[in-house]
Amino acid sequence: MKTVLKNGIFAFIGIGVYFLIAELLGFSKSTPLRLLNFFILGFFVNKTIVHVKKSNKTFVVQFTHSLLTSILTVFLSTIALAFYLYLWKGSDYINSLSQPLLNMGALKLSMLQFSFAIFTEGIASGIILSFGLMQFWKNRKLE
């Protein structure tokens, strides 16, 4: 579980730094650039899988650890994003962010609704990422 915590926190820090740099450079509203966080999370989920695989744990344990790494990262990132938006940006900024990402039309989202949508999307991405990486490592041997 130390690996889950360590990699989850490092992924959270990596995503946070990435988004702060994107915000400073004016790229925070670019959807393709926002999708790069998937690769940051993937790097750390992969590290978790490799570490657990080295200790000869079962497929289910490997998947559980990789999924917990994703969930921890998404949870921390969602909370940090909510605080950032609440303290510095405001509700108008939420609506500008949610348009290309969630395709909500004219619907105005509250902070709670936006956070829930981001959390749900992140969990879904984490499940897909964990499962995909588990399939990649399923029949491979570590050297």
ChimeraX commands (.cxc) that place a marker at each C-alpha (Angstrom):
marker #1 position 0.00,0.00,0.00 radius 0.5
marker #1 position 2.97,2.32,0.42 radius 0.5
marker #1 position 3.47,2.13,-3.33 radius 0.5
marker #1 position -0.15,3.13,-3.95 radius 0.5
marker #1 position 0.17,6.15,-1.67 radius 0.5
marker #1 position 3.56,7.18,-3.02 radius 0.5
marker #1 position 2.62,6.86,-6.69 radius 0.5
marker #1 position -0.83,8.39,-6.13 radius 0.5
marker #1 position 0.65,11.43,-4.43 radius 0.5
marker #1 position 3.41,11.79,-7.03 radius 0.5
marker #1 position 0.84,11.55,-9.83 radius 0.5
marker #1 position -1.26,14.21,-8.07 radius 0.5
marker #1 position 1.76,16.49,-7.77 radius 0.5
marker #1 position 2.72,15.87,-11.40 radius 0.5
marker #1 position -0.78,16.67,-12.64 radius 0.5
marker #1 position -0.95,19.73,-10.38 radius 0.5
marker #1 position 2.35,21.11,-11.63 radius 0.5
marker #1 position 1.36,20.35,-15.22 radius 0.5
marker #1 position -1.93,22.23,-14.90 radius 0.5
marker #1 position -0.34,25.20,-13.12 radius 0.5
marker #1 position 2.22,25.51,-15.91 radius 0.5
marker #1 position -0.56,25.21,-18.52 radius 0.5
marker #1 position -2.53,27.91,-16.67 radius 0.5
marker #1 position 0.47,30.23,-16.52 radius 0.5
marker #1 position 1.17,29.74,-20.23 radius 0.5
marker #1 position -2.49,30.23,-21.18 radius 0.5
marker #1 position -3.12,26.67,-22.36 radius 0.5
marker #1 position -5.57,25.64,-19.63 radius 0.5
marker #1 position -8.58,25.79,-21.96 radius 0.5
marker #1 position -6.97,23.67,-24.67 radius 0.5
marker #1 position -8.71,20.29,-24.48 radius 0.5
marker #1 position -5.95,18.31,-26.27 radius 0.5
marker #1 position -3.35,19.64,-23.84 radius 0.5
marker #1 position -5.59,18.90,-20.87 radius 0.5
marker #1 position -5.69,15.27,-21.98 radius 0.5
marker #1 position -1.96,14.90,-21.33 radius 0.5
marker #1 position -2.77,14.33,-17.65 radius 0.5
marker #1 position -3.87,10.85,-18.75 radius 0.5
marker #1 position -0.23,10.08,-19.60 radius 0.5
marker #1 position 1.03,11.44,-16.28 radius 0.5
marker #1 position -1.43,9.22,-14.44 radius 0.5
marker #1 position -0.53,6.31,-16.74 radius 0.5
marker #1 position 3.16,6.64,-15.87 radius 0.5
marker #1 position 2.50,6.31,-12.15 radius 0.5
marker #1 position -0.14,3.59,-12.48 radius 0.5
marker #1 position 2.37,1.64,-14.58 radius 0.5
marker #1 position 4.99,2.10,-11.85 radius 0.5
marker #1 position 2.53,0.68,-9.33 radius 0.5
marker #1 position 1.76,-2.34,-11.51 radius 0.5
marker #1 position 5.44,-3.08,-12.12 radius 0.5
marker #1 position 6.24,-2.79,-8.41 radius 0.5
marker #1 position 3.40,-5.11,-7.39 radius 0.5
marker #1 position 4.20,-7.52,-10.22 radius 0.5
marker #1 position 7.82,-7.75,-8.99 radius 0.5
marker #1 position 6.53,-9.00,-5.65 radius 0.5
marker #1 position 4.67,-11.84,-7.43 radius 0.5
marker #1 position 1.17,-10.76,-6.45 radius 0.5
marker #1 position -1.90,-12.04,-8.27 radius 0.5
marker #1 position -3.60,-10.31,-11.18 radius 0.5
marker #1 position -6.43,-9.14,-8.90 radius 0.5
marker #1 position -4.02,-7.60,-6.37 radius 0.5
marker #1 position -2.12,-5.85,-9.17 radius 0.5
marker #1 position -5.35,-4.48,-10.61 radius 0.5
marker #1 position -6.59,-3.37,-7.19 radius 0.5
marker #1 position -3.36,-1.52,-6.45 radius 0.5
marker #1 position -3.34,0.17,-9.86 radius 0.5
marker #1 position -6.99,1.16,-9.47 radius 0.5
marker #1 position -6.39,2.54,-5.97 radius 0.5
marker #1 position -3.50,4.61,-7.33 radius 0.5
marker #1 position -5.86,6.07,-9.94 radius 0.5
marker #1 position -8.65,6.72,-7.45 radius 0.5
marker #1 position -6.31,8.43,-4.99 radius 0.5
marker #1 position -4.90,10.66,-7.70 radius 0.5
marker #1 position -8.33,11.58,-9.07 radius 0.5
marker #1 position -9.70,12.24,-5.58 radius 0.5
marker #1 position -6.83,14.54,-4.60 radius 0.5
marker #1 position -6.86,16.27,-7.99 radius 0.5
marker #1 position -10.60,16.91,-7.84 radius 0.5
marker #1 position -10.37,18.41,-4.37 radius 0.5
marker #1 position -7.40,20.58,-5.37 radius 0.5
marker #1 position -9.18,21.75,-8.53 radius 0.5
marker #1 position -12.33,22.60,-6.57 radius 0.5
marker #1 position -10.34,24.67,-4.06 radius 0.5
marker #1 position -8.41,26.38,-6.84 radius 0.5
marker #1 position -11.58,27.28,-8.70 radius 0.5
marker #1 position -13.44,28.35,-5.57 radius 0.5
marker #1 position -10.64,30.51,-4.16 radius 0.5
marker #1 position -9.21,32.06,-7.30 radius 0.5
marker #1 position -11.33,31.66,-10.42 radius 0.5
marker #1 position -15.04,31.57,-9.60 radius 0.5
marker #1 position -18.12,30.04,-11.17 radius 0.5
marker #1 position -17.79,31.77,-14.54 radius 0.5
marker #1 position -14.49,29.99,-15.05 radius 0.5
marker #1 position -16.15,26.64,-14.27 radius 0.5
marker #1 position -18.56,27.12,-17.14 radius 0.5
marker #1 position -15.76,28.01,-19.57 radius 0.5
marker #1 position -13.85,24.85,-18.56 radius 0.5
marker #1 position -16.83,22.52,-18.71 radius 0.5
marker #1 position -17.98,23.45,-22.21 radius 0.5
marker #1 position -15.41,21.62,-24.35 radius 0.5
marker #1 position -14.88,18.86,-21.81 radius 0.5
marker #1 position -18.38,17.90,-20.75 radius 0.5
marker #1 position -20.37,19.31,-23.71 radius 0.5
marker #1 position -23.15,20.55,-21.47 radius 0.5
marker #1 position -24.57,23.20,-23.81 radius 0.5
marker #1 position -26.13,26.14,-21.98 radius 0.5
marker #1 position -26.33,24.34,-18.64 radius 0.5
marker #1 position -24.58,26.20,-15.81 radius 0.5
marker #1 position -22.83,23.84,-13.42 radius 0.5
marker #1 position -22.35,24.47,-9.72 radius 0.5
marker #1 position -19.00,23.77,-8.06 radius 0.5
marker #1 position -20.35,20.50,-6.66 radius 0.5
marker #1 position -21.77,19.38,-10.02 radius 0.5
marker #1 position -18.56,20.26,-11.84 radius 0.5
marker #1 position -16.42,18.47,-9.23 radius 0.5
marker #1 position -18.65,15.39,-9.42 radius 0.5
marker #1 position -18.45,15.36,-13.23 radius 0.5
marker #1 position -14.65,15.69,-13.18 radius 0.5
marker #1 position -14.37,13.02,-10.47 radius 0.5
marker #1 position -16.61,10.62,-12.39 radius 0.5
marker #1 position -14.72,11.21,-15.62 radius 0.5
marker #1 position -11.42,10.70,-13.79 radius 0.5
marker #1 position -12.55,7.45,-12.18 radius 0.5
marker #1 position -13.74,6.12,-15.55 radius 0.5
marker #1 position -10.40,7.06,-17.11 radius 0.5
marker #1 position -8.55,5.44,-14.21 radius 0.5
marker #1 position -10.47,2.19,-14.60 radius 0.5
marker #1 position -9.80,2.08,-18.33 radius 0.5
marker #1 position -6.14,2.98,-17.82 radius 0.5
marker #1 position -5.65,0.40,-15.06 radius 0.5
marker #1 position -7.34,-2.34,-17.03 radius 0.5
marker #1 position -5.43,-1.48,-20.22 radius 0.5
marker #1 position -2.06,-1.50,-18.46 radius 0.5
marker #1 position -2.95,-4.73,-16.68 radius 0.5
marker #1 position -3.67,-6.34,-20.05 radius 0.5
marker #1 position -0.34,-5.05,-21.33 radius 0.5
marker #1 position 1.56,-6.62,-18.43 radius 0.5
marker #1 position -0.60,-9.76,-18.17 radius 0.5
marker #1 position 1.70,-12.24,-19.94 radius 0.5
marker #1 position 4.95,-10.26,-19.83 radius 0.5
marker #1 position 7.87,-11.16,-17.59 radius 0.5
marker #1 position 9.90,-8.53,-15.76 radius 0.5
marker #1 position 13.63,-8.62,-16.21 radius 0.5
marker link #1:1,2 radius 0.2
marker link #1:2,3 radius 0.2
marker link #1:3,4 radius 0.2
marker link #1:4,5 radius 0.2
marker link #1:5,6 radius 0.2
marker link #1:6,7 radius 0.2
marker link #1:7,8 radius 0.2
marker link #1:8,9 radius 0.2
marker link #1:9,10 radius 0.2
marker link #1:10,11 radius 0.2
marker link #1:11,12 radius 0.2
marker link #1:12,13 radius 0.2
marker link #1:13,14 radius 0.2
marker link #1:14,15 radius 0.2
marker link #1:15,16 radius 0.2
marker link #1:16,17 radius 0.2
marker link #1:17,18 radius 0.2
marker link #1:18,19 radius 0.2
marker link #1:19,20 radius 0.2
marker link #1:20,21 radius 0.2
marker link #1:21,22 radius 0.2
marker link #1:22,23 radius 0.2
marker link #1:23,24 radius 0.2
marker link #1:24,25 radius 0.2
marker link #1:25,26 radius 0.2
marker link #1:26,27 radius 0.2
marker link #1:27,28 radius 0.2
marker link #1:28,29 radius 0.2
marker link #1:29,30 radius 0.2
marker link #1:30,31 radius 0.2
marker link #1:31,32 radius 0.2
marker link #1:32,33 radius 0.2
marker link #1:33,34 radius 0.2
marker link #1:34,35 radius 0.2
marker link #1:35,36 radius 0.2
marker link #1:36,37 radius 0.2
marker link #1:37,38 radius 0.2
marker link #1:38,39 radius 0.2
marker link #1:39,40 radius 0.2
marker link #1:40,41 radius 0.2
marker link #1:41,42 radius 0.2
marker link #1:42,43 radius 0.2
marker link #1:43,44 radius 0.2
marker link #1:44,45 radius 0.2
marker link #1:45,46 radius 0.2
marker link #1:46,47 radius 0.2
marker link #1:47,48 radius 0.2
marker link #1:48,49 radius 0.2
marker link #1:49,50 radius 0.2
marker link #1:50,51 radius 0.2
marker link #1:51,52 radius 0.2
marker link #1:52,53 radius 0.2
marker link #1:53,54 radius 0.2
marker link #1:54,55 radius 0.2
marker link #1:55,56 radius 0.2
marker link #1:56,57 radius 0.2
marker link #1:57,58 radius 0.2
marker link #1:58,59 radius 0.2
marker link #1:59,60 radius 0.2
marker link #1:60,61 radius 0.2
marker link #1:61,62 radius 0.2
marker link #1:62,63 radius 0.2
marker link #1:63,64 radius 0.2
marker link #1:64,65 radius 0.2
marker link #1:65,66 radius 0.2
marker link #1:66,67 radius 0.2
marker link #1:67,68 radius 0.2
marker link #1:68,69 radius 0.2
marker link #1:69,70 radius 0.2
marker link #1:70,71 radius 0.2
marker link #1:71,72 radius 0.2
marker link #1:72,73 radius 0.2
marker link #1:73,74 radius 0.2
marker link #1:74,75 radius 0.2
marker link #1:75,76 radius 0.2
marker link #1:76,77 radius 0.2
marker link #1:77,78 radius 0.2
marker link #1:78,79 radius 0.2
marker link #1:79,80 radius 0.2
marker link #1:80,81 radius 0.2
marker link #1:81,82 radius 0.2
marker link #1:82,83 radius 0.2
marker link #1:83,84 radius 0.2
marker link #1:84,85 radius 0.2
marker link #1:85,86 radius 0.2
marker link #1:86,87 radius 0.2
marker link #1:87,88 radius 0.2
marker link #1:88,89 radius 0.2
marker link #1:89,90 radius 0.2
marker link #1:90,91 radius 0.2
marker link #1:91,92 radius 0.2
marker link #1:92,93 radius 0.2
marker link #1:93,94 radius 0.2
marker link #1:94,95 radius 0.2
marker link #1:95,96 radius 0.2
marker link #1:96,97 radius 0.2
marker link #1:97,98 radius 0.2
marker link #1:98,99 radius 0.2
marker link #1:99,100 radius 0.2
marker link #1:100,101 radius 0.2
marker link #1:101,102 radius 0.2
marker link #1:102,103 radius 0.2
marker link #1:103,104 radius 0.2
marker link #1:104,105 radius 0.2
marker link #1:105,106 radius 0.2
marker link #1:106,107 radius 0.2
marker link #1:107,108 radius 0.2
marker link #1:108,109 radius 0.2
marker link #1:109,110 radius 0.2
marker link #1:110,111 radius 0.2
marker link #1:111,112 radius 0.2
marker link #1:112,113 radius 0.2
marker link #1:113,114 radius 0.2
marker link #1:114,115 radius 0.2
marker link #1:115,116 radius 0.2
marker link #1:116,117 radius 0.2
marker link #1:117,118 radius 0.2
marker link #1:118,119 radius 0.2
marker link #1:119,120 radius 0.2
marker link #1:120,121 radius 0.2
marker link #1:121,122 radius 0.2
marker link #1:122,123 radius 0.2
marker link #1:123,124 radius 0.2
marker link #1:124,125 radius 0.2
marker link #1:125,126 radius 0.2
marker link #1:126,127 radius 0.2
marker link #1:127,128 radius 0.2
marker link #1:128,129 radius 0.2
marker link #1:129,130 radius 0.2
marker link #1:130,131 radius 0.2
marker link #1:131,132 radius 0.2
marker link #1:132,133 radius 0.2
marker link #1:133,134 radius 0.2
marker link #1:134,135 radius 0.2
marker link #1:135,136 radius 0.2
marker link #1:136,137 radius 0.2
marker link #1:137,138 radius 0.2
marker link #1:138,139 radius 0.2
marker link #1:139,140 radius 0.2
marker link #1:140,141 radius 0.2
marker link #1:141,142 radius 0.2
marker link #1:142,143 radius 0.2
view
